[in-house]
Amino acid sequence: MVERLDEERLEMLRSWGTGLSTSSRDELRAAGRAILMLVEEVDRLQVDVWNARAAVNQAVEQRSSQSLASTLREAIAVPRS
């Protein structure tokens, strides 16, 4: 199984892409540019995932707070005998 792309692996790919993109051979320059484009896309996708997770966490916290507030209001509103 292939391991996940952590920051160390992405940095290695950036280094390879940069090195290849300065080659005198056209096909190696193209491969280097392609690697750099893919690394940039992975970076953008990681930001998108982070933002989506943050939005979900915020929504869950908000619902939890609303639920707590509703429960407290109901408890206060119940007449005591």
Stockholm file with secondary structure:
# STOCKHOLM 1.0

chainA/1-81         MVERLDEERLEMLRSWGTGLSTSSRDELRAAGRAILMLVEEVDRLQVDVWNARAAVNQAVEQRSSQSLASTLREAIAVPRS
#=GR chainA/1-81 SS CCCCCCHHHHHHHHHHHHHHHTCSSHHHHHHHHHHHHHHHHHHHHHHHHHHHHHHHHHHHHHHHHHHHHHHHHHHHHSCCC
#=GC SS_cons        CCCCCCHHHHHHHHHHHHHHHTCSSHHHHHHHHHHHHHHHHHHHHHHHHHHHHHHHHHHHHHHHHHHHHHHHHHHHHSCCC
//
